[in-house]
């Protein structure tokens, strides 16, 4: 896959999130927050404070949440972790909220609701 392709970053992030997923039963999936924070420095080295890559991180989180059928509070947790660990800057998060990607429109409103307090 071409590193300049927008799905390159999304695939890396999705794989990482899946590796940090704990499934106790089909209806109770959760993220191992300790695991996600431990490896996030690797993701930071790939993202390099690049606005477009950070936007793709947010879309990857969005797609991950949709795939899991919107587990309660998971979107907020992931946005908080990626922000706290300086993988996604606040300005980029605000840009993502304001500039809807038409390819992602079907899940956008649910994600905005989940992160309105961010």
Backbone as JSON, one array per atom type, in Angstrom:
{
  "sequence": "XXXXXXXXXXXXXXXXXXXXXXXXXXXXXXXXXXXXXXXXXXXXXXXXXXXXXXXXXXXXXXXXXXXXXXXXXXXXXXXXXXXXXXXXXXXXXXXXXXXXXXXXXXXXXXXXXXXXXX",
  "N": [[0.85, -1.17, 0.0], [0.45, 2.24, -0.69], [2.13, 4.73, 1.07], [1.24, 7.38, 0.86], [-1.4, 7.23, 0.33], [-4.67, 7.79, 1.58], [-5.89, 5.74, 2.97], [-3.86, 4.27, 3.98], [-2.87, 5.2, 6.51], [-5.27, 4.92, 7.91], [-5.63, 2.12, 7.84], [-3.43, 1.26, 9.36], [-4.05, 2.39, 11.87], [-6.56, 1.2, 12.39], [-5.8, -1.51, 12.58], [-4.15, -1.36, 14.81], [-5.97, -0.49, 16.8], [-7.69, -2.69, 16.84], [-5.95, -4.59, 17.86], [-5.83, -3.8, 20.47], [-8.26, -4.32, 21.48], [-10.58, -5.73, 23.71], [-12.59, -8.43, 24.08], [-15.1, -9.62, 25.86], [-17.53, -10.85, 25.65], [-19.82, -11.18, 22.88], [-21.37, -8.81, 23.03], [-20.04, -7.05, 24.64], [-17.57, -5.29, 24.11], [-14.42, -3.78, 24.7], [-11.83, -1.33, 25.04], [-8.45, -1.85, 25.81], [-7.1, 0.35, 27.67], [-4.6, 0.83, 28.81], [-2.89, -0.7, 27.17], [-3.26, 0.59, 24.71], [-2.2, 3.12, 25.21], [0.45, 2.46, 25.71], [1.64, 1.72, 23.26], [1.35, 3.89, 21.64], [3.32, 5.71, 20.99], [4.65, 4.72, 18.8], [2.78, 5.09, 16.79], [2.72, 7.88, 16.79], [5.19, 8.44, 15.66], [4.74, 7.76, 13.05], [2.71, 9.44, 12.26], [3.66, 12.1, 12.58], [2.87, 14.86, 13.21], [1.3, 15.63, 11.04], [-1.26, 17.16, 9.42], [-3.16, 15.99, 7.6], [-2.75, 13.25, 7.99], [-3.46, 13.06, 10.67], [-6.17, 13.68, 10.48], [-6.98, 11.39, 9.11], [-6.52, 9.52, 11.08], [-8.62, 10.14, 12.81], [-10.81, 9.45, 11.17], [-10.32, 6.73, 11.01], [-10.74, 5.93, 13.66], [-13.44, 6.55, 13.81], [-14.49, 4.73, 11.89], [-13.82, 2.34, 13.15], [-15.39, 2.42, 15.48], [-17.93, 2.33, 14.34], [-17.85, -0.19, 13.14], [-17.88, -1.77, 15.41], [-20.39, -1.3, 16.25], [-21.07, 1.0, 17.76], [-20.08, 1.05, 20.64], [-20.79, 1.99, 24.01], [-19.4, 5.04, 25.1], [-16.89, 4.52, 23.98], [-15.95, 5.89, 21.71], [-15.46, 8.46, 22.7], [-13.48, 7.85, 24.62], [-11.38, 6.94, 22.94], [-10.89, 9.23, 21.34], [-10.08, 10.97, 23.38], [-7.73, 9.67, 24.33], [-6.05, 9.69, 22.03], [-5.79, 12.43, 21.74], [-4.75, 13.24, 24.28], [-2.3, 11.92, 24.22], [-1.03, 13.27, 22.28], [-1.31, 12.64, 19.55], [-3.29, 13.48, 17.91], [-4.06, 16.7, 17.26], [-5.88, 19.42, 18.82], [-6.81, 21.41, 17.05], [-6.91, 20.0, 14.66], [-8.82, 18.09, 15.27], [-11.05, 19.78, 15.53], [-11.19, 20.73, 12.92], [-11.84, 18.34, 11.6], [-14.39, 17.93, 12.66], [-15.76, 20.05, 11.52], [-15.49, 19.85, 8.76], [-16.93, 17.83, 6.89], [-16.33, 14.72, 5.45], [-17.58, 13.55, 2.53], [-17.67, 10.85, 1.89], [-17.9, 9.66, 4.31], [-20.27, 10.32, 5.47], [-22.51, 8.88, 6.42], [-22.02, 7.97, 9.02], [-21.22, 10.1, 10.42], [-22.81, 11.93, 12.03], [-23.46, 10.45, 14.33], [-20.94, 10.12, 15.47], [-20.23, 12.75, 16.01], [-22.12, 13.37, 17.96], [-21.21, 11.64, 19.96], [-18.87, 12.83, 20.68], [-19.29, 15.45, 21.44], [-18.7, 16.81, 23.8], [-16.0, 16.99, 23.81]],
  "CA": [[0.0, 0.0, 0.0], [1.19, 3.48, -0.84], [2.02, 5.56, 2.28], [0.55, 8.65, 0.62], [-2.83, 6.93, 0.22], [-5.33, 8.1, 2.85], [-6.25, 4.51, 3.68], [-2.64, 3.73, 4.59], [-2.92, 5.53, 7.94], [-6.48, 4.31, 8.47], [-5.39, 0.69, 8.04], [-2.52, 1.11, 10.5], [-4.79, 2.71, 13.09], [-7.57, 0.15, 12.61], [-5.1, -2.7, 13.05], [-3.71, -1.08, 16.17], [-7.14, -0.5, 17.68], [-8.15, -4.08, 16.96], [-5.02, -5.32, 18.74], [-6.09, -3.35, 21.84], [-9.66, -4.62, 21.79], [-10.85, -6.84, 24.62], [-13.97, -8.87, 23.87], [-15.48, -10.59, 26.88], [-18.61, -11.56, 24.97], [-20.12, -10.41, 21.67], [-22.01, -7.52, 23.26], [-19.24, -6.23, 25.55], [-16.21, -5.03, 23.65], [-13.83, -2.6, 25.31], [-10.44, -1.07, 24.68], [-7.47, -1.9, 26.89], [-6.53, 1.7, 27.62], [-3.17, 0.74, 29.11], [-2.22, -1.19, 25.96], [-3.28, 1.61, 23.65], [-1.26, 4.2, 25.56], [1.82, 1.95, 25.66], [2.18, 1.66, 21.9], [0.98, 5.04, 20.83], [4.52, 6.42, 20.53], [4.94, 4.23, 17.45], [1.86, 5.79, 15.9], [3.16, 9.27, 16.7], [6.32, 8.53, 14.73], [4.2, 7.62, 11.7], [1.83, 10.58, 11.99], [4.57, 13.26, 12.44], [2.17, 16.15, 13.22], [0.8, 15.89, 9.68], [-2.71, 17.39, 9.54], [-3.94, 15.02, 6.84], [-2.64, 11.95, 8.68], [-4.26, 13.16, 11.89], [-7.58, 13.56, 10.05], [-7.21, 9.98, 8.79], [-6.63, 8.83, 12.38], [-10.0, 10.34, 13.29], [-11.7, 8.63, 10.35], [-10.1, 5.33, 11.39], [-11.47, 5.74, 14.92], [-14.85, 6.57, 13.44], [-14.82, 3.45, 11.25], [-13.68, 1.3, 14.17], [-16.58, 2.52, 16.33], [-19.07, 1.86, 13.53], [-17.68, -1.64, 12.99], [-18.26, -2.38, 16.69], [-21.78, -0.91, 16.48], [-21.15, 2.11, 18.71], [-20.02, 0.73, 22.08], [-20.94, 3.2, 24.83], [-18.25, 5.8, 25.59], [-15.62, 4.15, 23.37], [-15.48, 6.97, 20.82], [-14.9, 9.52, 23.55], [-12.23, 7.34, 25.18], [-10.34, 6.93, 21.92], [-10.53, 10.61, 21.02], [-9.32, 11.5, 24.52], [-6.4, 9.06, 24.35], [-5.24, 10.2, 20.92], [-5.51, 13.83, 22.03], [-3.86, 13.31, 25.44], [-0.98, 11.42, 23.84], [-0.55, 14.18, 21.24], [-1.36, 12.06, 18.21], [-4.23, 14.32, 17.17], [-4.15, 18.02, 17.89], [-7.24, 19.96, 18.95], [-7.18, 22.12, 15.82], [-7.25, 18.99, 13.65], [-10.11, 17.54, 15.68], [-12.08, 20.77, 15.17], [-11.28, 20.71, 11.45], [-12.58, 17.12, 11.26], [-15.8, 18.16, 13.02], [-16.37, 21.07, 10.67], [-15.35, 19.53, 7.33], [-17.44, 16.49, 6.68], [-15.93, 13.97, 4.26], [-18.83, 13.01, 1.98], [-17.61, 9.39, 1.92], [-18.11, 9.22, 5.69], [-21.46, 11.03, 5.96], [-23.49, 8.0, 7.07], [-21.73, 7.76, 10.44], [-20.69, 11.34, 10.97], [-23.62, 12.54, 13.09], [-23.32, 9.65, 15.56], [-19.63, 10.4, 16.05], [-20.27, 14.11, 16.55], [-22.85, 13.27, 19.22], [-20.38, 10.95, 20.94], [-17.71, 13.64, 21.05], [-19.65, 16.87, 21.55], [-18.08, 17.41, 24.98], [-14.55, 16.92, 23.66]],
  "C": [[0.89, 1.23, 0.0], [1.02, 4.34, 0.42], [1.33, 6.9, 2.08], [-0.96, 8.47, 0.45], [-3.5, 7.16, 1.58], [-5.69, 6.85, 3.64], [-5.04, 3.84, 4.33], [-2.67, 3.95, 6.1], [-4.14, 4.88, 8.58], [-6.26, 2.83, 8.75], [-4.45, 0.43, 9.22], [-3.27, 1.33, 11.8], [-5.83, 1.64, 13.4], [-6.92, -1.12, 13.14], [-4.65, -2.53, 14.5], [-4.88, -1.13, 17.15], [-7.66, -1.91, 17.89], [-7.24, -4.88, 17.88], [-5.23, -4.95, 20.2], [-7.51, -3.64, 22.3], [-9.76, -5.84, 22.69], [-12.32, -7.19, 24.46], [-14.27, -9.96, 24.88], [-16.65, -11.44, 26.4], [-19.03, -10.67, 23.8], [-20.74, -9.03, 21.89], [-21.18, -6.58, 24.15], [-17.79, -6.13, 25.07], [-15.71, -3.78, 24.37], [-12.38, -2.49, 24.86], [-9.58, -1.19, 25.94], [-6.71, -0.58, 26.84], [-5.03, 1.69, 27.92], [-2.39, 0.32, 27.87], [-2.17, -0.12, 24.88], [-2.31, 2.74, 23.95], [0.19, 3.74, 25.46], [2.43, 1.99, 24.27], [1.96, 2.89, 21.06], [2.18, 5.84, 20.34], [4.93, 5.97, 19.13], [4.04, 4.94, 16.45], [2.27, 7.25, 15.72], [4.31, 9.42, 15.71], [5.87, 8.39, 13.28], [3.41, 8.87, 11.31], [2.62, 11.88, 11.81], [3.88, 14.62, 12.43], [1.71, 16.59, 11.84], [-0.72, 16.0, 9.76], [-3.53, 16.33, 8.83], [-3.89, 13.64, 7.49], [-3.47, 11.95, 9.96], [-5.75, 13.06, 11.57], [-7.89, 12.09, 9.76], [-7.26, 9.13, 10.05], [-8.06, 8.95, 12.9], [-11.0, 9.53, 12.49], [-11.53, 7.14, 10.69], [-10.83, 5.02, 12.7], [-12.96, 5.67, 14.63], [-15.26, 5.23, 12.83], [-14.76, 2.28, 12.23], [-14.93, 1.26, 15.06], [-17.81, 1.99, 15.59], [-19.02, 0.34, 13.41], [-18.13, -2.38, 14.26], [-19.69, -2.02, 17.1], [-21.93, 0.02, 17.69], [-21.14, 1.69, 20.19], [-20.06, 2.02, 22.91], [-19.58, 3.76, 25.28], [-16.92, 5.46, 24.91], [-15.08, 5.25, 22.47], [-14.81, 8.06, 21.64], [-13.56, 9.09, 24.14], [-11.11, 7.42, 24.15], [-9.92, 8.34, 21.51], [-9.7, 11.22, 22.15], [-7.89, 10.96, 24.53], [-5.52, 9.64, 23.24], [-4.92, 11.69, 21.1], [-4.5, 13.95, 23.18], [-2.43, 12.9, 25.1], [-0.38, 12.18, 22.65], [-0.4, 13.54, 19.86], [-2.29, 12.86, 17.31], [-4.37, 15.63, 17.94], [-5.58, 18.54, 17.89], [-7.69, 20.66, 17.67], [-7.58, 21.14, 14.71], [-8.59, 18.35, 13.99], [-11.23, 18.49, 15.29], [-12.27, 20.83, 13.66], [-12.09, 19.5, 10.99], [-14.07, 17.32, 11.54], [-16.49, 19.1, 12.05], [-16.37, 20.72, 9.19], [-15.68, 18.08, 7.08], [-16.93, 15.9, 5.37], [-17.18, 13.27, 3.75], [-18.84, 11.48, 1.96], [-17.97, 8.84, 3.3], [-19.42, 9.74, 6.28], [-22.42, 10.15, 6.76], [-23.23, 7.79, 8.56], [-21.32, 9.04, 11.16], [-21.5, 11.87, 12.15], [-23.52, 11.76, 14.4], [-21.99, 9.93, 16.24], [-19.6, 11.8, 16.65], [-21.01, 14.1, 17.88], [-21.99, 12.65, 20.31], [-19.23, 11.81, 21.45], [-18.04, 15.11, 21.27], [-19.04, 17.55, 22.77], [-16.57, 17.48, 24.88], [-13.95, 18.3, 23.61]]
}
